[in-house]
Amino acid sequence: MNKKQKRTVARIITALVLLILLIILEKTGNLSFLDGRWYAFVPFLLPYLLAGYDVILKAAKNIAHGQVFDENFLMMIATFGAFFVGEYAEASGVMIFYQIGELFQGIAVGKSRRSIAALMDISPEYANIERDGELVEVDPDEVHPGDLIVIKPGERIPLDGTVVDGSSMIDTSSLTGESVPRSAREGDPVISGCINGSGTLRVQVSREYEDSTVAKILELTENASSRKSPIENFITRFAKIYTPAVTIAAVLLAVIPPLLFGQDWMEWIKRACTFLVISCPCALVISVPLGFFGGIGASSRIGVLVKGSNFLEALSQVKTIVFDKTGTLTKGEFRVQKLYPAEGVSEAELLRKAALAETYSTHPIAEALRAAQRERLSEKAARTADQDAPGTGDSGRSEADDYFVTDAQEIAGKGLSVLIDGKPVLAGNAALLRDAGVDFSETEDAGTVVYLAEDGRFLGSAVISDSVKEGAKEALESLKKSGVRETVMLSGDRRKAAETVGAELSIDSVYSELLPQDKVTKLEEILRSGTGKDKTAYVGDGINDAPVLSRADLGIAMGSLGSDAAVEAADIVLMDDDVTKIAETMKIAQKTLRIVRENIWFALGVKFAVLILGAFGLASMWLATFADVGVAVIAILNSMRMLRRKAG
């Protein structure tokens, strides 16, 4: 509770004590000397103004700015009317209890914001930069790419970069929700917002602070409230129409019966004031966004960044989930499983040429081939002392030497074309070799097959396979239990490799051998087959799948820690590669929508019932106060269930 809220509590308590004393004095006849006097309201004006002077000031300020119809205006008019008809205690009581509701609302919103602020308290305060042999603390904005910073044990990593010296364990829990630290040593990338363990690290900064992971996450978190769900937008529009409508209805209620039917003016003005108190929409306008805010906070606690309540609502309506295969459902840790050299070609030559062809590629398949070559050379060096050192080719020259590999060109969706020692080499899928007119034999093994040809001659093929992620099967089963009707997998791999993974995970539909543009086409076919409000989500790594992520009703980026493409393209970002968090986030979304709908129906139901009672004179001002403040407090308490939701 902040200082302002503490002062409000003091005001409310003082006003409430004064009101109770005045009611006691009134009931015991000690205020009878004021009966019939025009100034009989003055004693009750003190607790009224003490509790609600700021409400009157806000209403007056809003009226001056042309914003007439809001809850402050309704409270001011209703309580002024209560004073006018002689309901002094009720007028003061309504204002006091309204302020209690507003205080409770402020505490709830503050708790919700602190909940997310604590999770996203990842903004670094300083960076240690080396200047003239000394460490100087500077603002992260002053550090530029290429600068060397030192991160001491226990400090928060201020900027993204690469470790150039030292080793440590990195606590990524503030970003990923994972409690298990990750190791960082020379050559490893580190991202801002994480906490360094017990070792000292020297890091070369890779990008400006404004482009860093922590800056992007904080920006997205701050902007999340601007992306309102359809329900929130409806409530906002509803309140703009509802508030002036009930004000006009109250005026008509006060005027028409006395004018047309000769009814008592004071009685109908009292009913109109009661009507205004009941109709105050604060229960709706605060509990709905608070429920969504709680859902976003609960998602953050498990390392899932939801960019807005509209995406949380969309997730609750997802019935079809489309997955990319590599890095999403599988580990993305490829290894060369088998080599099939052509006649007259050795396994060593086949692997060497394949690794050289993939020298400049960043694809996981390319890294698997290079890793296999390094491993082969290391084993050879261990066996023969006079053998070339690890990392060189059989002739002793560097694998990355431009003399060996030149004119590397990527052929989209098919592979690579390079020159090795001046000879044209093709490395890729079967379509690549077919297009080049190379005579080759296809391999039927499950996995990704890289075919190799040199100067039009087939050299052989390498089979690279991946493994399914731990927990992927259970995660898909959990999604089915959460209401997902169909799971789909899109893959650029061969049919047999894709169907093997699909069968292992019991995926409903598997589409293979797709180029990047084919994935978008296939997703659009799936979207067209959807019905009603059902949503289709696409789950990918966020780097190669940005067009598909953007096209889906809901884009979910997996394994995207530090990935700019993922943060930009996706609507929901999983800060690590844990596929099980999709199902858990969906449960959070569904619970959030359930709570929001409960609040809407409860608030509207109670208000409608009491409004009818008030119009017929059967509802007192105290019951009206419950219909306003009581309903708001109950709705807020219901919304706060999301704030208390534990991770996992």
C-alpha positions in Angstrom: 0.0 0.0 0.0 1.5 3.3 -1.1 1.4 6.7 0.8 -1.6 7.9 -1.2 -3.6 4.8 -0.4 -2.6 5.1 3.3 -3.9 8.6 3.4 -7.1 7.5 1.7 -7.5 4.7 4.4 -7.1 7.3 7.1 -9.7 9.6 5.5 -12.2 6.7 5.1 -11.8 5.5 8.7 -12.2 9.0 10.0 -15.3 9.7 7.9 -16.8 6.3 8.8 -16.3 7.0 12.5 -17.9 10.4 12.2 -20.9 9.0 10.2 -21.5 6.2 12.8 -21.4 8.8 15.6 -23.8 11.1 13.7 -26.2 8.1 13.1 -26.1 7.2 16.8 -26.8 10.8 17.7 -29.6 10.9 15.2 -31.2 7.7 16.4 -31.0 8.7 20.1 -32.7 12.1 19.4 -29.6 14.2 20.1 -29.9 15.9 16.7 -33.6 16.6 16.9 -32.9 20.3 17.3 -32.0 20.2 13.6 -35.3 18.8 12.5 -36.9 21.0 9.8 -33.9 23.3 9.6 -32.5 24.0 6.1 -29.0 23.4 7.5 -29.8 20.0 9.0 -27.5 18.4 6.4 -24.4 20.3 7.6 -23.2 17.7 10.2 -23.3 15.0 7.6 -21.5 17.1 5.1 -18.3 16.7 7.1 -17.8 12.9 6.6 -19.2 13.3 3.1 -16.5 15.8 2.0 -13.8 14.1 4.0 -14.4 10.9 2.1 -15.4 12.2 -1.3 -14.0 15.6 -2.0 -11.7 14.2 -4.6 -14.6 12.5 -6.4 -16.4 15.8 -6.7 -13.2 17.5 -7.9 -12.6 14.8 -10.6 -16.2 15.1 -11.7 -16.0 18.8 -12.0 -12.6 18.6 -13.9 -14.0 16.0 -16.3 -17.1 18.1 -17.0 -14.8 21.1 -17.7 -13.0 18.9 -20.3 -16.2 17.7 -21.9 -16.1 14.2 -20.3 -19.4 14.3 -18.4 -20.6 10.8 -18.1 -18.4 8.7 -15.8 -18.7 7.0 -12.4 -17.5 10.2 -10.6 -20.3 12.2 -12.2 -22.9 9.5 -11.3 -21.7 9.4 -7.7 -21.8 13.2 -7.4 -25.3 13.6 -8.9 -26.7 10.7 -6.9 -25.3 11.9 -3.5 -26.3 15.5 -4.2 -29.8 14.3 -4.9 -29.8 12.3 -1.7 -28.9 15.4 0.3 -31.6 17.3 -1.6 -34.3 14.8 -0.5 -33.1 14.6 3.1 -31.3 11.3 3.0 -28.2 12.7 4.7 -26.8 9.6 6.3 -27.3 7.6 3.1 -25.6 10.3 1.0 -22.5 10.2 3.2 -22.6 6.4 3.5 -22.7 5.9 -0.3 -19.7 8.2 -0.8 -17.7 6.4 2.0 -18.5 3.0 0.7 -17.8 4.1 -2.9 -14.4 5.2 -1.8 -13.8 1.9 0.0 -14.5 0.2 -3.4 -12.2 2.5 -5.2 -9.5 1.9 -2.6 -9.9 -1.9 -3.0 -9.7 -1.5 -6.7 -6.5 0.6 -6.5 -4.9 -2.0 -4.3 -5.9 -4.8 -6.6 -4.6 -3.0 -9.7 -1.4 -2.2 -7.9 -0.9 -5.8 -6.9 -1.5 -6.9 -10.4 1.1 -4.4 -11.8 3.6 -5.3 -9.1 3.1 -8.9 -10.0 4.1 -8.3 -13.6 6.7 -5.7 -12.6 8.4 -8.3 -10.3 8.5 -10.8 -13.1 9.8 -8.2 -15.5 12.2 -6.5 -13.1 14.9 -7.3 -15.5 16.0 -3.8 -16.5 19.7 -3.5 -15.7 20.8 -0.4 -13.8 24.4 -0.2 -15.0 27.1 -1.9 -17.0 30.8 -2.4 -16.0 32.9 -1.2 -18.9 36.7 -1.3 -19.1 38.3 2.1 -19.5 42.1 2.7 -19.1 42.4 -0.6 -17.3 39.7 0.2 -14.7 36.1 -0.8 -14.4 33.6 2.1 -14.7 29.9 1.8 -14.0 28.0 3.4 -16.9 24.4 3.5 -18.1 23.7 0.6 -20.5 22.6 3.2 -23.1 26.3 4.4 -23.2 27.6 1.0 -24.2 28.0 0.1 -27.9 28.5 -3.0 -30.0 32.1 -4.2 -29.8 32.7 -2.8 -26.3 33.9 -5.2 -23.6 31.9 -5.3 -20.4 32.6 -7.2 -17.2 29.8 -9.0 -15.4 30.6 -9.8 -11.8 29.1 -12.7 -9.8 25.5 -11.9 -8.9 25.1 -9.0 -11.3 22.4 -8.8 -13.9 23.6 -9.0 -17.5 23.0 -5.5 -18.9 23.3 -6.2 -22.7 23.3 -9.0 -25.2 26.8 -10.2 -26.2 29.2 -13.1 -26.5 31.5 -14.4 -23.7 35.2 -13.8 -24.5 36.6 -14.8 -21.2 35.5 -16.7 -18.1 32.8 -19.2 -17.3 29.7 -19.2 -15.1 26.2 -20.4 -14.6 23.5 -18.1 -15.8 20.1 -17.7 -14.0 17.5 -17.2 -16.8 14.4 -17.7 -14.6 13.3 -14.0 -14.9 12.9 -14.6 -18.6 12.1 -18.3 -19.0 10.5 -19.3 -15.7 13.1 -22.1 -15.5 14.9 -22.6 -12.2 17.8 -24.6 -13.7 20.8 -22.3 -14.6 22.5 -22.5 -18.0 26.2 -22.7 -18.4 28.1 -19.9 -20.2 31.7 -20.1 -21.3 34.0 -18.6 -23.9 32.2 -18.3 -27.3 28.7 -18.7 -25.8 26.0 -16.0 -26.3 24.4 -14.4 -23.3 21.4 -12.2 -23.2 20.4 -9.2 -21.1 18.1 -9.6 -18.1 19.6 -12.8 -16.8 21.7 -13.0 -13.6 25.3 -14.1 -13.6 26.2 -16.9 -11.2 29.5 -17.3 -9.3 32.0 -16.7 -12.1 33.2 -13.4 -13.6 32.5 -13.0 -17.3 34.0 -10.6 -19.9 31.5 -10.1 -22.6 31.7 -8.4 -26.0 28.5 -6.5 -26.6 26.7 -7.5 -29.8 24.0 -4.8 -29.9 22.8 -1.5 -28.5 20.7 -1.6 -25.3 17.6 -0.3 -27.1 17.8 -3.4 -29.4 18.6 -5.8 -26.7 16.4 -8.7 -25.5 15.5 -7.0 -22.2 14.5 -3.7 -23.9 12.2 -5.5 -26.3 10.6 -7.6 -23.6 10.0 -4.5 -21.4 8.5 -2.6 -24.3 6.2 -5.4 -25.2 5.1 -5.8 -21.6 4.4 -2.1 -21.2 2.4 -2.1 -24.4 0.4 -5.2 -23.6 -2.4 -3.2 -22.1 -2.9 -1.3 -25.3 -3.9 -4.5 -27.2 -7.4 -5.0 -25.8 -9.4 -8.2 -26.3 -12.8 -8.0 -28.0 -14.5 -8.4 -24.6 -12.5 -5.4 -23.2 -13.3 -3.3 -26.3 -17.0 -4.3 -25.9 -17.0 -3.2 -22.2 -15.3 0.1 -23.1 -17.9 0.8 -25.8 -20.7 -0.4 -23.6 -19.7 1.9 -20.7 -19.7 4.9 -23.1 -23.3 4.2 -24.1 -24.5 2.7 -20.8 -23.5 5.6 -18.5 -25.3 8.4 -20.4 -28.3 6.1 -21.0 -28.8 5.4 -17.3 -28.3 9.1 -16.5 -31.1 10.0 -18.9 -33.2 7.1 -17.5 -32.7 8.5 -14.0 -33.8 12.0 -15.0 -36.9 10.6 -16.7 -37.6 8.5 -13.6 -37.4 11.6 -11.4 -39.5 13.8 -13.7 -42.2 11.8 -15.5 -44.2 10.3 -12.6 -44.6 13.6 -10.8 -45.4 15.6 -14.0 -47.7 13.1 -15.6 -49.2 11.3 -12.6 -48.9 13.8 -9.8 -46.6 11.6 -7.8 -44.4 13.0 -4.9 -41.3 14.8 -6.3 -39.1 13.9 -3.3 -39.9 10.2 -3.5 -39.1 10.0 -7.2 -36.0 12.0 -6.9 -34.9 9.6 -4.2 -35.6 6.7 -6.5 -33.7 8.3 -9.3 -30.7 8.8 -7.0 -30.8 5.2 -5.9 -31.0 4.2 -9.6 -27.8 6.2 -10.3 -25.9 4.6 -7.5 -26.9 1.1 -8.7 -26.0 1.8 -12.3 -22.4 2.9 -11.7 -20.4 0.6 -14.1 -17.1 0.4 -12.1 -17.5 -3.3 -11.4 -17.3 -4.0 -15.1 -14.7 -1.4 -16.2 -12.1 -2.6 -13.7 -12.7 -6.3 -13.1 -12.6 -7.2 -16.8 -9.2 -5.7 -17.6 -7.9 -6.8 -14.2 -8.8 -10.4 -15.0 -6.9 -10.2 -18.3 -4.0 -8.5 -16.5 -3.9 -11.3 -14.1 -3.8 -13.9 -16.9 -0.9 -12.1 -18.6 0.9 -12.1 -15.2 0.3 -15.8 -14.6 1.7 -16.5 -18.1 4.7 -14.4 -17.4 5.4 -16.5 -14.2 6.0 -19.6 -16.4 8.2 -17.7 -18.9 5.5 -17.0 -21.5 5.2 -13.4 -22.9 1.6 -12.6 -24.1 1.6 -9.4 -26.0 -2.0 -8.4 -25.2 -5.3 -9.5 -23.8 -6.6 -10.0 -27.3 -4.1 -12.8 -27.9 -5.0 -14.3 -24.5 -8.6 -14.4 -25.6 -7.7 -15.8 -29.0 -5.7 -18.6 -27.3 -8.7 -19.7 -25.3 -10.6 -20.2 -28.6 -7.9 -22.2 -30.4 -9.2 -25.5 -31.8 -6.4 -26.2 -34.4 -2.7 -26.0 -33.7 -0.2 -26.2 -36.5 3.4 -27.0 -35.5 6.7 -26.6 -37.3 8.7 -29.8 -36.8 12.4 -28.9 -36.3 13.1 -27.1 -33.1 9.5 -27.1 -32.0 8.5 -30.7 -31.6 12.0 -32.0 -32.1 15.2 -30.9 -30.4 16.8 -29.5 -33.4 20.0 -31.2 -32.4 20.9 -33.0 -35.6 23.5 -35.7 -35.9 24.9 -37.6 -38.9 23.5 -41.1 -38.5 24.7 -42.8 -41.7 26.9 -42.1 -44.7 26.1 -43.7 -48.1 29.1 -43.0 -50.4 28.7 -43.7 -54.1 30.9 -46.3 -55.8 34.5 -45.1 -55.8 34.0 -42.6 -53.0 35.1 -43.1 -49.4 33.1 -42.1 -46.4 35.9 -39.7 -45.4 35.8 -37.9 -48.7 32.0 -37.7 -48.8 31.8 -36.2 -45.2 34.7 -33.8 -46.0 33.0 -32.5 -49.1 29.7 -32.2 -47.4 31.1 -30.3 -44.5 33.0 -28.0 -46.8 29.9 -27.3 -48.9 28.1 -26.3 -45.7 30.9 -24.0 -44.5 28.9 -20.8 -44.6 25.4 -22.1 -43.8 23.9 -21.5 -40.4 21.3 -24.2 -40.8 21.3 -27.0 -38.1 21.8 -29.6 -40.8 25.0 -27.8 -41.9 26.3 -27.7 -38.3 25.6 -31.4 -37.9 27.8 -32.1 -41.0 30.6 -29.8 -39.8 30.4 -31.4 -36.3 30.7 -34.9 -37.7 33.8 -33.8 -39.7 35.4 -32.2 -36.7 34.7 -35.4 -34.7 36.2 -37.6 -37.4 39.3 -35.5 -37.6 39.7 -35.4 -33.8 39.5 -39.2 -33.6 42.0 -39.5 -36.5 44.4 -37.1 -34.7 44.2 -39.1 -31.5 45.1 -42.3 -33.4 48.0 -40.8 -35.4 50.3 -38.3 -33.8 51.5 -36.8 -37.1 48.0 -36.4 -38.5 46.6 -32.9 -39.3 45.3 -31.0 -36.4 41.5 -30.9 -35.7 39.6 -28.5 -37.9 41.7 -29.0 -41.0 41.0 -30.8 -44.2 42.8 -33.9 -45.3 45.4 -31.7 -47.2 46.0 -29.6 -44.1 44.2 -26.4 -45.2 41.4 -24.7 -43.2 37.9 -25.9 -44.0 36.8 -22.2 -44.0 39.6 -21.2 -46.4 38.1 -19.3 -49.4 40.6 -21.3 -51.5 38.5 -24.4 -50.8 35.0 -22.9 -50.7 33.9 -20.0 -53.0 30.8 -18.8 -54.7 28.4 -20.3 -52.1 24.8 -19.7 -53.2 21.7 -20.9 -51.4 18.9 -22.4 -53.5 15.7 -21.7 -51.6 14.1 -24.9 -50.2 16.6 -27.2 -52.0 20.2 -26.7 -50.8 23.5 -25.1 -51.7 25.7 -24.6 -54.7 29.4 -23.9 -54.0 32.8 -24.2 -55.6 35.3 -26.5 -53.8 38.8 -26.3 -55.2 37.2 -24.7 -58.3 34.8 -27.6 -58.9 31.0 -27.1 -58.7 29.4 -29.0 -55.8 25.7 -29.4 -55.0 24.6 -30.2 -51.5 20.9 -30.5 -50.8 17.7 -32.5 -51.2 16.7 -34.8 -54.1 15.0 -32.0 -56.0 18.3 -30.1 -56.2 20.0 -33.0 -57.9 17.1 -33.7 -60.2 16.9 -30.1 -61.3 20.7 -30.3 -62.1 20.2 -33.5 -64.1 22.4 -35.6 -61.8 21.9 -39.3 -61.9 21.7 -40.5 -58.3 20.1 -43.1 -56.0 17.7 -42.0 -53.4 18.0 -43.1 -49.7 14.9 -44.3 -47.9 16.1 -44.0 -44.3 14.0 -41.9 -42.0 15.6 -38.5 -41.4 16.9 -35.6 -43.4 19.0 -36.7 -46.4 21.7 -34.5 -47.9 22.7 -35.6 -51.4 26.1 -34.5 -52.7 27.3 -34.1 -56.3 30.6 -32.8 -57.6 30.9 -31.5 -61.2 27.8 -33.5 -62.2 29.0 -36.7 -60.5 27.0 -38.2 -57.6 29.2 -38.6 -54.5 26.7 -40.1 -52.1 24.3 -39.1 -49.3 24.3 -38.4 -45.6 21.4 -39.1 -43.3 20.9 -36.6 -40.5 18.2 -37.2 -38.0 16.7 -35.3 -35.0 15.0 -36.6 -31.9 11.6 -35.7 -30.4 11.7 -33.4 -27.4 11.1 -34.8 -24.0 7.5 -34.1 -23.0 6.3 -33.3 -26.5 3.9 -36.3 -26.6 2.5 -35.5 -23.2 2.1 -31.8 -24.2 0.1 -32.7 -27.3 -2.1 -35.0 -25.2 -2.7 -32.1 -22.7 -3.6 -29.8 -25.6 -6.3 -32.3 -26.7 -7.7 -32.3 -23.2 -7.7 -28.5 -23.2 -10.1 -28.5 -26.2 -7.8 -28.6 -29.2 -9.6 -30.7 -31.9 -6.8 -31.1 -34.4 -3.0 -31.0 -34.4 -1.1 -30.5 -37.6 2.6 -30.7 -38.4 4.3 -28.9 -41.4 7.8 -29.9 -42.3 10.3 -29.3 -45.1 11.7 -32.8 -44.5 11.0 -35.9 -46.6 7.7 -37.6 -46.2 9.1 -40.6 -44.3 11.0 -38.6 -41.8 8.1 -36.3 -41.1 5.6 -39.1 -40.8 7.9 -41.0 -38.4 7.8 -38.0 -36.0 4.0 -37.5 -36.6 3.3 -41.2 -35.7 5.4 -41.0 -32.6 3.5 -38.0 -31.4 0.1 -39.1 -32.6 -0.3 -35.9 -34.7 -3.6 -35.8 -36.7 -2.2 -34.4 -40.0 1.3 -34.3 -41.3 2.4 -32.4 -44.4 6.0 -32.8 -45.6 8.5 -31.7 -48.2 7.2 -28.1 -48.0 9.1 -25.0 -49.1 8.7 -21.9 -46.9 6.1 -20.5 -49.2 4.3 -23.8 -49.2 3.8 -23.6 -45.5 2.0 -20.3 -45.8 -0.2 -21.8 -48.6 -1.0 -24.9 -46.5 -1.8 -22.7 -43.4 -4.2 -20.6 -45.4 -6.0 -23.8 -46.5 -6.3 -24.8 -42.9 -7.6 -21.3 -41.9 -10.3 -21.4 -44.6 -11.5 -24.8 -43.3 -12.1 -23.3 -39.9 -15.6 -22.4 -38.6 -17.1 -19.7 -36.5 -15.0 -18.2 -33.7 -12.6 -21.2 -33.7 -8.9 -20.0 -34.0 -5.9 -21.6 -35.6 -2.5 -21.2 -33.9 0.9 -21.7 -35.5 3.9 -22.7 -33.4 7.3 -22.2 -34.9 10.9 -21.2 -34.0 10.2 -17.6 -35.0 13.2 -17.3 -37.2 12.5 -19.2 -40.4 8.7 -19.2 -39.8 8.0 -15.5 -39.4 5.7 -15.3 -42.5 3.6 -18.3 -41.2 3.6 -16.9 -37.6 2.2 -13.6 -38.9 -0.4 -15.2 -41.1 -2.0 -17.5 -38.4 -4.8 -16.3 -36.1 -2.3 -16.7 -33.3 1.5 -17.0 -33.7 3.4 -18.7 -31.0 7.2 -18.6 -31.1 9.1 -21.5 -29.5 12.7 -21.7 -28.4 13.1 -18.0 -29.1 15.3 -16.7 -26.3 17.1 -13.8 -27.8 15.5 -14.2 -31.2 14.4 -10.8 -32.8 12.3 -12.5 -35.5 10.3 -14.4 -32.9 9.6 -11.4 -30.7 8.5 -9.3 -33.7 6.5 -11.9 -35.6 4.7 -13.8 -32.8 1.8 -12.9 -30.7 2.9 -15.1 -27.8 6.5 -15.8 -27.1 7.7 -18.8 -25.1 11.0 -17.6 -23.6 12.5 -21.1 -23.8 11.8 -24.2 -25.9 9.5 -26.0 -23.5 6.6 -27.2 -25.6 4.6 -28.2 -22.5 4.0 -24.5 -21.8 1.6 -24.1 -24.7 -1.0 -26.3 -23.0 -0.4 -24.6 -19.6 -0.8 -21.1 -21.2 -4.0 -22.3 -22.9 -5.4 -23.3 -19.5 -4.5 -19.9 -18.1 -6.2 -18.2 -21.0 -9.4 -20.4 -20.6 -9.5 -19.7 -16.9 -9.0 -16.0 -17.5 -11.9 -15.9 -20.0 -14.1 -17.9 -17.6 -13.4 -15.4 -14.7 -14.1 -12.4 -17.0 -17.4 -13.8 -18.2 -18.4 -14.6 -14.6 -17.7 -11.0 -13.6 -19.7 -9.6 -16.5 -22.8 -11.8 -15.9 -22.7 -11.4 -12.2 -22.4 -7.6 -12.3 -25.0 -7.1 -15.0 -27.4 -9.6 -13.3 -27.2 -8.0 -9.9 -27.4 -4.5 -11.2 -30.4 -5.3 -13.5 -32.3 -6.9 -10.6 -31.6 -4.0 -8.2 -32.3 -1.4 -10.9 -35.8 -2.8 -11.3 -36.3 -2.8 -7.5 -35.0 0.7 -7.3 -37.3 1.9 -10.0 -40.3 0.6 -8.1 -39.1 2.0 -4.8 -38.2 -1.3 -3.3 -34.4 -0.7 -3.0 -32.9 1.5 -0.4 -29.7 3.6 -0.9 -27.8 1.0 1.2 -28.9 -1.8 -1.2 -27.9 0.4 -4.1 -24.4 0.8 -2.5 -24.1 -3.0 -2.4 -25.1 -3.2 -6.0 -22.3 -0.8 -6.8 -19.5 -1.2 -4.3 -20.3 -4.8 -3.2 -20.5 -6.1 -6.7 -17.3 -4.4 -7.7 -15.4 -5.8 -4.7 -16.7 -9.3 -5.4 -15.8 -9.1 -9.1 -12.3 -7.7 -8.2 -11.8 -10.6 -5.7 -12.8 -13.0 -8.5 -10.3 -11.5 -10.9 -7.5 -11.6 -8.3 -7.7 -15.4 -8.4 -5.5 -15.2 -11.5 -2.9 -13.1 -9.6 -2.6 -15.9 -7.0 -2.2 -18.6 -9.6 1.0 -20.5 -9.1 3.4 -21.3 -11.9 3.2 -24.9 -13.1 
